[in-house]
């Protein structure tokens, strides 16, 4: 049966707390500015109308908030700290003579609520940010980071050690051990048996990483996180961007005019969907590179004739459509020159190094959209949007990893890692709300802090 805590203290306890509470602590600001009553509203259908009284879900959520807010490593240590910390008890509405919930209760609480309810709790905090006029939605920035899985990485083994384990490798192969195909599909990587939802990815300068990708969007007005999503590490940002935008528009009726992101989110399909929603996208185009080597003709040296559906090379010869190519969510037409044209061409040494003696070129199915993006990316607003993203969104992940433990997963499984990331985003938003609103209203931090209900 759902039960609400009633914070009552006698004259002695009030005097004791009055002396012990630290003046100017941010938790006092948060307690005064944020109403956590939405927690009870979201979870009350999970409780029976009869039976023994439950632990107050608002108290449980506040304790989880404290764990992520102060980067306390475990529920056991959380219980120990709340037991002896007067400020924590006051924040969570736990009387001085009241018992602290057992550490195992938090596991049940997380599993019972699940990812979707925690996402609604995140939206409850976001609603209060909107009420305090911290969000306008005019410019939203996106970013993603990799969170290392809470699983052991395979150790480097010598040749003799590998030979000694050959029987085990063969046994795993015939037992159909789950694997993940690499991007090009040339080989398969073993997945972790302790965290099978985690996936491999590679980042420049970091090598192979087993983990998850966390995606966030941030409003430019007061740097409030407006949405968060977690996926396996091999899921790219452009696969999540549109869903993140639609979700916050539907939930909070935001009018988004502009978005900015890095090249992780660069995809023709994404740009086309943003245009349909009348949103200007300030996203850098991916560098096509030059696979034929330095000194050879680049992509920009070729001219695409959309009406005739062909590409004209620098020598004036035509590259004709050969096939459609779809890779990693990106669709393109492949054009190829004729061997007879390339064989007698004086530019062949500058055009291709292929042993087949012809040149191929890919033209995106979203050619018109990309051309408009090229024009937009040359404007002054593009430079301003890039600066907004660098100053507003990227520091959020640095804050989450340094102060709230998002550098590594606490739990295992996509569902639990999503909850960890959502709670981290809630902490960052509440902390930002308290800082901005306190400065804006110039509220005396400790005034009326002991106005007990």
N, C-alpha and C positions, 0 to 999 in steps of 0.2 A: 504494500500500500504506500502511495506517495506521501512523504512526510517532509515538511519544511522546518528548517532550523529556526528557533527563536533565540536571538542573541540577548541574553539577560545577564546583567552583572550587578553585584551589590556595590555599596559605597566603597568598601575596601578595594575590590577588584578595579573599580573605576579609577580610584586614586593610583593604584599600582600601574595600570595601563597608561594613565596620564604621564607618569614618570618614565615609563619604558619605551613608549613609541618614539621613533626618531623623527625629529622635525625635518621637513623638507623631503621626505622619502617619496619616490614616485608612486609607490603602491597606495599611499594615502590619496594622492591625486586621482589615481585610477578608481579607487573605491568611491570617491565623491562624484566623479564625472560619468562613469559607466554603470549602466543598469544591467545586471546579469539575469533579470527576470525572464528574458527570452529563452533561457536554457530550460526552465521548467515547462514552459509552453511547448517547446519542441519535443520533449521526452515524456510528457505526462501520459500519453497513450501506451507507453511500455509498462506501466505500473497497474496493478490490480486495484480495485476499489475496496477490497477487504484484505484482512491479514495483518501481519506485523508491519509496523512502520519501517520504511526504507531509510537509507542514508539520503540526505538532501542532495538531489542531483546538482543543484547550484553550487553546493559546497564541494562536491566531487570535481566539477568542472574548474572551479577556482584553484583547487589543489593541482590539477593537471596543468593549468595555466602557470602556476608557480614553478612547476618542474621544468617547463620549457623556457619560461621567462628567465630563470636563474641558471639554466643548463644543469640542473641536478641530474646525475647520471642514471638513477634508477628510482622505482617506486619505494623500495625499502628505505633508501636514504631520504626520500621526500617525507615519508612518515616520521622518520627520526628528527628531521629538521623542524617540521611543523609542531612536533611534540614539545619542543623546548623554545621555539621562537614566538615571542608575544606578538610581533608584527604580523607574522603569517597567520596566527590564530585569529587576530582581529580582522585581517583581510578576508579570511574564509568564514567568518561568523561562527567560530568555534569557541565556546566558553572555556575558561581556564580549567574548570573541573570536568570538562567533557572529553571522552575518549576519542582518539584519532582513528579513522577507518583503517582497516587492515590493508597491507600493500597488495594482496591478491584481489581486492575489490576493484582496483583500477583496471586490471586486465579484463574482468567481466564487464565493467562499465564501457570500456573501449569497444569490445566485441559486440556488446548489445546495441550500442548506438550505430556503429559502422561508419563507413566513409560518407554516405549520403547525409546522415544527420549531422555529422561534424561539418560538412559543407554548408548546411543550413545554419549552423551556429556561426560559421564564418560570415555568412550573409547577414546574420543578426547584428554582428559587430559593424559590418560595412554599412548597414542601414543607419546606425547611430553616427557613423562618420559623415554620411550624407546629411543627416539632421543638423550636425554641427557645421555644415557648409564647408567641408574639407575636400569635396569631390565635385567636379563639374562635368567630367567625361569628354571635354573637347579634344584632349590629346592623350592617348593611351600608348605607353611604351611596353614592349615585350622583351623578355630575355629568358634564357634557359641555362641550367647548370647540371652537372653530373654529381649525384650523391652516391658515394661508394657503398656497396652492399655490406651487410653485416655477415660476411662469409669469408672463409679463408681463400686467399689466392694461391694457385698452384706454384709450388717452389721449383726453382731451376734445378734440374737433375743432370748428373753426368751420364755419359753413354752407358757405363756399366750399371748404373742404377736403373736406367730405362730398360736395359736388357733383363735385369732381375725382376722387373715388374711386368714383363711381357705377358705372362699368363693372366695377370689381373686385367690388363688392357684388352686382351682377347675376350675374356669372360664378360667384361662390360659391353664390348661390341655386340656380342651375341645376345646379351640381355636387353638390347635396345635402350641403352642409356640415352636420355634426352640430350639433344645437341642443338646448337644454333648455327645456321649457315652464315658465312661472312657475306659482305655486301656483293662481292662478285661471284659468290657461290663456289669458289675453288676448293674450299675446305670447310670443315665443321669444327666448331669449338665446343668443348664439353661445358654443360651447365652445372651450376652448383646444386648438389643434392639437398643442402640445408636451406637454400633459397632459390627454388626453381623459377621464380618470376623474374629474377635479375637477369640482365642481358649484358653482353660484351659491347663495348664501343671503344673508339680510339680518339684521343685528343692530342693536338700538337704539343710536343714536349712532355707529355704525360704517359705515353704508351697505351697499352690496353687496360681498360678499366671495366670491372664487373659492377654493375649497379643500376641506378634508375636516373631518369631525366626529370627534373622539376621545372615546370613552366609557370611563369607569373606574368601578370600585366599590372602596370602601375599608372595611376593618374598623375598628370603633371602638376596639378595645382598644389597639393601638399604632400606628394610622394606616398600616397596611400595605395596599398596593394588591392586591386579590384577583383582579381581572380587568381586561382592557383589550380594546377593540375599536375599529376604525376603519372609517368608512363615508364615502361622499360627503357633502358639506356639507348637502344637502337632506334627509338622513335624520334624523328626529327621535329623541329619546332614548327615547320610549315604544316605538319599534319594536325596540329592542335590549335592553331591560331584562330581559325574561323569559329570553331566551337566555343572557344573562350570568349570571343567577342559576342556571339549570339546569346550566350548564357547570361552575361552581365547586363546586356540590353534588355532581355526578357525579365530578369529578376529585379532590376532597379531602374528600368526605363531611362537609361543613360543615352544621351545624344552624342555619339562619337563622330567627330569630324575628321580627326587625323590619327594615324597610328605610325609608330616608328619601331624598328627592330634591326637586328644585325642580319648578315647574309644567311644565317641558319633558317630564317623564315622566308627566304627568297624562292618563290615558285610562281610560275605563270598562273596556275589555278587559283592560288591565294590572291594574287593581284586582281584577277578577274572577279572573284567573289567580293572583294573590297569595293571595286568599282560599282558593282550592282547595288551595294549598300550606300553608295555616295560617300565613301570614306577615302581620303587621300592617303596613300601609302608611301612613306619615306623609308624605303628599305634598299640597301645597296644591292646591285646586281652581282651575281656570282662571276668571278673571274674565269673566263673560258679557257685561259691558258693557251698554249700552242704545242700540241702533242707531236708536231712534225719538227720541232727543234727551233733554236734561235736562227734568225736570218731567213726563215721561210714566211710565206704570206700568212697573215692572221685572218681571223673571222671577219674583221671590219673591211678587209680588202676585197671581199666578195659582195656582190649586189644581188639581193633577192627580188625577183619579179613575181609578185603575187598573182597577177592576172594570168600569166602564162605558166605559173607553177613550176618555175625553174630558178636556178642560181647561175649568175654570170660570173665567171672567173676573171682575174686581171688581164688575161690574154683575150678575153671576149668570147670564150667558148662556154657552152651550156653544161651545167650539171643537172641531170634529170632525176626525178623522184624515183627512189628505189624501194623503200619500205618505211613502215611506222615503227618507232622505237619508244617503249615505255620503261622507265627505270626509276626506282625510288620515288614514284608518284609524279614524275616529270615526263611529259609526252612531247615527242619531236618527230619531224619528218627527216629522213636521211636521203640526201642527194649525192649522186656519184657521177663523175665524169666518164667519158668514153676513153678506152685505152688508146684508140687510134689518134684521138686529139692530143692526148698527153705525150704520146711517143715522139711526135714531131714538134712539140712545143719547146721554144727556147727558154721558157721560164720553169721547166720541170724541176730543176735543181733547187729553185726557190719556192716551189709549191708543195712538193711531197717527198718524203723519204721512204714511202711504202715500196716494198718489193713487188707489189702487184702492179705498180706503174699507173695508178690512178689516184685521184683525190676525192675524199668524201667530206661532206659538210652537213651538220645538223641545223635545222631551222625549227624553233619552238612552235608548237601548235598555238601558242599565245603570242604570236609575233607582234601583232598590233598593240597588245597590252604592254609588252616589254618596251616597245618603241616609245610609248607615252611615258613609261617609267624612266627611260633614259633622259627624256626631256625634263621631267620633274626633278630628277636627281642632279641637274645642273643649276637649279635655282638656289637662292639664298636661304629659302625656307628649309631646304633639305639639310643644309649645314646646321641650322638652328635646331631642327628635329633630332639630328644625331647628337648634338650637345645635350639636349634634354634627356635622351635615353642614357647617355653616359653618366650624367649627374644624378638622375632619378632612380633608374631601374637597376643598373649594375651594382651600385653599392648595397642594395637590399640583400643580395646573395652573400656579399662579404659580411654584412651584419649577421645574417642567419647562420653562417658557418662559424664565425668567430665567437659570437656571444650566445647562440642558441643551439649549437651542436648539430647543424645540418651538414657538416662536412662528412658525416658517416651515418648510416641508418642505425637507429636504435633497435628496430624490430626487423622482422622478416616477412616477406610477402607484399604484394602490391597494395592490398587493402590497408595494412598497418602502416606502410611507408607513406601512403596518402594521408592518413590521419596525422602522422608526425609532421608532414609538411604543412598541412592545414593549420595545426596548432601553432607551428612556428610563425606562419603568416598572421595568425590572430594576435600573437604576442607583439609582433612588429607593428601592426596597425594600432593596437591599444596603446602601446608605448608612444607612438607618433601622435595619436589623438591627445593623450594627456599632456604631452610637451607643447603642442601647438595651441590647444584651447586654454591651457593655464597661462601661457604667455600672452595670448590674445585678450583674455578677460582679466588678466592680472589678478588671479585669485590668490589670496594668502594661503599658502600651502597647508598650514596647520590650523587655520581658523576653522572652528566648528568640526574639527576632525573627530572629536569625542562626543558629537551629538548622536548618542546611541538611539536606535529605534526601539 
